[in-house]
Every structure is written in structure tokens, then in C-alpha cells.
Amino acid sequence: MSGTDSFEEFRSRIRGEILTPSDAGYDEARALYNGMIDKRPRLIVRCADVADVIAAVNFGREGGLLTAIRGGGHNGPGLGSCDDGLVIDLSRLRGVRVDPVARTVRVEPGCTQGDVEHAAHAFGLAVPAGIVSTTGVAGLTLGGGTGYLTRAHGLTIDNLIEADVVLADGRFVTASEQEHPDLFWALRGGGGNFGVVVSFLYRAQPATNVYGGPIFWKLADARAVMQAYRAFLPTAPEKLGPFLGLKTVPSCAPFPEEIWGEKICAVISCYNGPVAEGEAAMKPLRDATPAPILDWMGEMPFPALQSLFDPLMPKGLQWYWKGDFVQELTDAAIDVHISQIAQAPSDLSLMHLYPIDGAVRRVGVGDTAWSTRDATWSMVIAGIDPDPRMAGDLKSWGRRYWQAIHPYNLGGAYVNFMMDDEAEGRIEATYGPNHQRLREVKKAYDPANFFRVNQNIRPAD
Ligand SMILES: Cc1cc2nc3c(=O)[nH]c(=O)nc-3n(C[C@H](O)[C@H](O)[C@H](O)COP(=O)(O)OP(=O)(O)OC[C@H]3O[C@@H](n4cnc5c(N)ncnc54)[C@H](O)[C@@H]3O)c2cc1C
């Protein structure tokens, strides 16, 4: 191991665990959520505290090691790990502290959404984030963060108050509107480009029991449902977060056997309020659509809705992701979606449209790094299957689908819905008017591009 610090000295300073390829537990430690990605780091440092993170950053930088930051390990292209380098693994740092008076939640960077939801729910609170409880909060937040509460309360970054960060030179800083405001601006959408975030402080929002769940329609009705949903969304109260999906009914309980394997159009919603209000909010959509084949909306605790899909998506499946921001869903685009989903290579493969309107639009384009605040949806196409032999089919379907639909969409995409094979210019298109400023902040905080295992923002020239 190279570096000014010998490996043994480094090991003696780490309170957590260091794993190398010869250690028992290495394969388990390097495994990522996406089974399609198989990276073999030289070293995995499972940090026990911030001191370990500082030591690991210094060791990686001084040793010239390619260095990745791992939060929840859910990233599509596996950007929480790297081949032949150092992984700063934060998965043991899972503390959550709720302040019910200030209505804030302090979160360590190895937390999953489920960790945060569990802790906050006891106080009738929630941090707006994604829709699957196993997702890592750190990577999700730094990319932006969209979910059921987005329309009412904004992106996850719109609820971030401050972040503690270990910078590329090993310094520890707190970034907020008051301290290092340029860094705080860049962290809100700029991904893991600027340092290792070791603590997040969020504003929490009231959420206890919600009225939520899926409604499924036959694919033959998808055109009518998508048209109705498109008209409904701008009129729906912001307390309602309804996303649209094209997918296949899973061939397992609790789904009725007679519809297993059927392609469907789904609207999966969460109304953050009483059932009667939620039913009233959904009424215009129900009135404007054909009879569904399944309507499972009901009252449930918010964390229950957040973990509804967990059993269908265990760690280790093959995933291929493509994304886009979408402003308008035209009839022509709807036809493309329907014809592409009909060719999906597996039952788990899907397309989702997540609303990013409402409160997202009340934040200015230049107020955070995440700039596409005039979009209506963030689209994801995901080819998913348990069988590694399906990897080629999942990729070619995802690419074909994306090529067919992209002409109807905006140039950029949510960075957390990208793989590592995006065309030249996608990062620029994603950040748009904020890209150059991001490059300046990168130059100020990480001029040597030490943190480059990410959707990379190159330091300004
Ligand atoms: C099943 C599933 C459902 C999802 N649903 C949603 C959703 O509803 N909404 C949504 O917005 N996204 C969603 N995502 C996407 C998700 O936001 C990304 O996969 C995200 O990268 C996950 O973060 P992580 O911490 O688990 O990632 P990791 O794989 O651990 O890390 C990904 C990248 O984040 C950066 N990073 C991680 N931790 C830190 C840190 N502490 N400091 C600095 N950089 C760090 C690093 O650059 C790393 O390369 C979903 C993903 C999956 C797999």
C-alpha cells in the first residue's frame, strides 16, 4: 500500500473495520444493492466515527487511491464503490436524533430511509425523501430526493438545514446558509462531488397516518388513464403525491392470481392527511378513469407505505436505469410509453413518472444546484430481474425505450436515475445554468477532483 502513512499506521488509527480481498466478509462487504455491478475495491473502511472518515480521506488522498463514498449502497451504477481503490463505507453510522420541538431530524450518513422514518414517525414527523425504505439517505439527498411528500414540501434538499462535511484535504466544516454557503448550495443536488457528508440536519414535516397505496388499470386503458392523470395533476392538492407507473402485476401474493403477469398502468399515491380528505382529493381522477382492476388505497402509517415495495425489491437484483426530466406528457409520448412497456423483458421492469411540481417550483432555479425546477416529472425507466443472464436484455430494452422517448423530454435527468454510460453532455444538460457555478465550487473545495467516483463535476479550468 503506497502513501506517506503506512498501511499499518493507518489501520492502527481506525476504530472501525478495514477489509481487504483476503479477509472473510470481504465479498459481503463489497456487495452492492444492484447485482449487475461487481466491483472489487482494494480496501473497504467501515468507519465507526468521523475521525475514521477523516483518516480514510487523508489516507486515500496521500496514497493516490481512487476513493469512493458509500452511504446506503443503492446507487444504480454502483458509485458507492470502485475497482482497485478505497471505499469509505459509512453504513455503520446509523444514528438518528429527532428534535420534536424544533421539528428537525439529525441523520448519520449510513442511514436508510427506513431508519429515519422509524425514528421520526414516533414523533408524528417525516423527512421528505424517496419511496423505498431501503434506499440510502445520503446519496438520495445529495442527488436531490423525490418522493410522496415532494409536491407539498419540496425535494429532500429543500428540507436540508445543514450538513457536516469532511473535505478532500481532510478538513471538517459545517455547511449551511450561513457557513460555507457556496458548499451548501452545491451539496443540494451536486451529489458526492464536494466531500464526505457525515451528518445531515433536516427540517421534518408532520406525517402520521396517510391515505395511500396503488390503483391498477389494464394496459388497454393506459392511454385514457395517462391522459386523465396528466390533466388531474395540476389540479390536485399538494398534500397528494401521486406517481404514475407502467409495469407488470407481480406473480405472487398478495396480488390476485388472475391478474399475475398482466401489464398495467398504475397510479400510486399518498395523501398526507385524513382518509376522507384523501378520497375527496382522488375523486376527480377516479371519476375520469375507466374501472380499475385493483384499488388498494387505504389508511396506513406513513412508514408502512414507504416499505410497501421492499419485498419486491430485495438487494442483489439486476438493475439498468435510464432517466429524463419531463415537462409535458403529450399524446404521442404516451403512445411511445405504452408500446415500449409492452416489450418489457421481465415482470419487474418498469417506468415511473414522479411529480416534481408544487413546492419544488417555489424554490428558485439558482437557489440550489438542482436546477430543473420547471419540469413536471422525473422519469425513470428501470430494467429489473433477479437473473444475471438477463443483464443484456435489461440494458438493451432500457436503452431502446429511452431512445424512443427522449425526444419528448428535456435534455437532463435526475442524477440518481443515471447509469455510468450517459452520453457526453448529460451532466451539463442536467445542471443547466448551474453547471459552471458547480465547477467553480468544485475547484474551491476539491481542485484535484479527489472525489470523482460520482456523476462527476469537473473543477473549473
Ligand atoms: C429501489 C430504489 C428506489 C429508489 N427510489 C428513489 C426515490 O423514490 N427517490 C429518489 O430520489 N431516489 C430514489 N432512488 C435513487 C437513489 O436516490 C440513489 O440510488 C442514491 O444514489 C442512493 O443513495 P445511497 O446512499 O444508497 O447510495 P450509494 O450507492 O451509497 O452512494 C451513491 C453516491 O452518493 C454519494 N454519497 C453517498 N453517501 C455520501 C456521503 N455521505 N457523502 C458524500 N457523498 C455520498 C457518492 O458520490 C456515491 O457515489 C432509488 C434507488 C433504488 C435502488
The ligand as a Tripos MOL2 file, in Angstrom:
@<TRIPOS>MOLECULE
LIG
   53    58     1     0     0
SMALL
NO_CHARGES

@<TRIPOS>ATOM
      1 C1        -35.0740    0.6050   -5.1420 C.3       1 LIG1
      2 C2        -34.6860    2.0420   -5.3030 C.ar      1 LIG1
      3 C3        -35.6320    3.0350   -5.1410 C.ar      1 LIG1
      4 C4        -35.2740    4.3810   -5.2670 C.ar      1 LIG1
      5 N1        -36.2410    5.3310   -5.0960 N.ar      1 LIG1
      6 C5        -35.8960    6.6350   -5.1400 C.ar      1 LIG1
      7 C6        -36.8650    7.6480   -4.8730 C.ar      1 LIG1
      8 O1        -38.0200    7.3640   -4.5960 O.2       1 LIG1
      9 N2        -36.4680    8.9420   -4.9080 N.ar      1 LIG1
     10 C7        -35.1900    9.2980   -5.1880 C.ar      1 LIG1
     11 O2        -34.8910   10.4830   -5.1710 O.2       1 LIG1
     12 N3        -34.2540    8.3590   -5.4780 N.ar      1 LIG1
     13 C8        -34.5730    7.0470   -5.4540 C.ar      1 LIG1
     14 N4        -33.6410    6.0960   -5.7430 N.ar      1 LIG1
     15 C9        -32.3110    6.5020   -6.2200 C.3       1 LIG1
     16 C10       -31.3970    6.8120   -5.0780 C.3       1 LIG1
     17 O3        -31.5670    8.1770   -4.7550 O.3       1 LIG1
     18 C11       -29.9430    6.5610   -5.4920 C.3       1 LIG1
     19 O4        -29.7840    5.1940   -5.7570 O.3       1 LIG1
     20 C12       -28.9480    7.0270   -4.4390 C.3       1 LIG1
     21 O5        -27.6640    7.0300   -5.0130 O.3       1 LIG1
     22 C13       -28.9580    6.1450   -3.2290 C.3       1 LIG1
     23 O6        -28.1170    6.6420   -2.2240 O.3       1 LIG1
     24 P1        -27.1710    5.6510   -1.3920 P.3       1 LIG1
     25 O7        -26.6260    6.4050   -0.2390 O.co2     1 LIG1
     26 O8        -27.8930    4.3810   -1.1180 O.co2     1 LIG1
     27 O9        -26.0730    5.4120   -2.4970 O.3       1 LIG1
     28 P2        -24.5180    4.9010   -2.5340 P.3       1 LIG1
     29 O10       -24.5290    3.8490   -3.5680 O.co2     1 LIG1
     30 O11       -24.0900    4.5070   -1.1640 O.co2     1 LIG1
     31 O12       -23.8260    6.1880   -2.9460 O.3       1 LIG1
     32 C14       -24.1070    6.7830   -4.1680 C.3       1 LIG1
     33 C15       -23.2830    8.0260   -4.3990 C.3       1 LIG1
     34 O13       -23.7090    9.0040   -3.4570 O.3       1 LIG1
     35 C16       -22.6060    9.6940   -2.9290 C.3       1 LIG1
     36 N5        -22.6120    9.5420   -1.4770 N.ar      1 LIG1
     37 C17       -23.2170    8.5920   -0.7280 C.ar      1 LIG1
     38 N6        -23.0690    8.8920    0.5640 N.ar      1 LIG1
     39 C18       -22.3550   10.0400    0.6360 C.ar      1 LIG1
     40 C19       -21.8990   10.8620    1.6930 C.ar      1 LIG1
     41 N7        -22.1720   10.5770    2.9560 N.pl3     1 LIG1
     42 N8        -21.1950   11.9680    1.3970 N.ar      1 LIG1
     43 C20       -20.9260   12.3000    0.1240 C.ar      1 LIG1
     44 N9        -21.3430   11.5660   -0.9270 N.ar      1 LIG1
     45 C21       -22.0500   10.4530   -0.6650 C.ar      1 LIG1
     46 C22       -21.3690    9.1330   -3.5080 C.3       1 LIG1
     47 O14       -20.9330   10.0070   -4.5370 O.3       1 LIG1
     48 C23       -21.7800    7.8410   -4.1450 C.3       1 LIG1
     49 O15       -21.0980    7.7170   -5.3210 O.3       1 LIG1
     50 C24       -33.9530    4.7430   -5.5940 C.ar      1 LIG1
     51 C25       -32.9960    3.7390   -5.7610 C.ar      1 LIG1
     52 C26       -33.3520    2.4010   -5.6220 C.ar      1 LIG1
     53 C27       -32.3160    1.3470   -5.8440 C.3       1 LIG1
@<TRIPOS>BOND
     1     1     2 1
     2     2     3 ar
     3     2    52 ar
     4     3     4 ar
     5     4     5 ar
     6     4    50 ar
     7     5     6 ar
     8     6     7 ar
     9     6    13 1
    10     7     8 2
    11     7     9 ar
    12     9    10 ar
    13    10    11 2
    14    10    12 ar
    15    12    13 ar
    16    13    14 ar
    17    14    15 1
    18    14    50 ar
    19    15    16 1
    20    16    17 1
    21    16    18 1
    22    18    19 1
    23    18    20 1
    24    20    21 1
    25    20    22 1
    26    22    23 1
    27    23    24 1
    28    24    25 2
    29    24    26 1
    30    24    27 1
    31    27    28 1
    32    28    29 2
    33    28    30 1
    34    28    31 1
    35    31    32 1
    36    32    33 1
    37    33    34 1
    38    33    48 1
    39    34    35 1
    40    35    36 1
    41    35    46 1
    42    36    37 ar
    43    36    45 ar
    44    37    38 ar
    45    38    39 ar
    46    39    40 ar
    47    39    45 ar
    48    40    41 1
    49    40    42 ar
    50    42    43 ar
    51    43    44 ar
    52    44    45 ar
    53    46    47 1
    54    46    48 1
    55    48    49 1
    56    50    51 ar
    57    51    52 ar
    58    52    53 1
@<TRIPOS>SUBSTRUCTURE
     1 LIG1         1 GROUP 0 **** ****
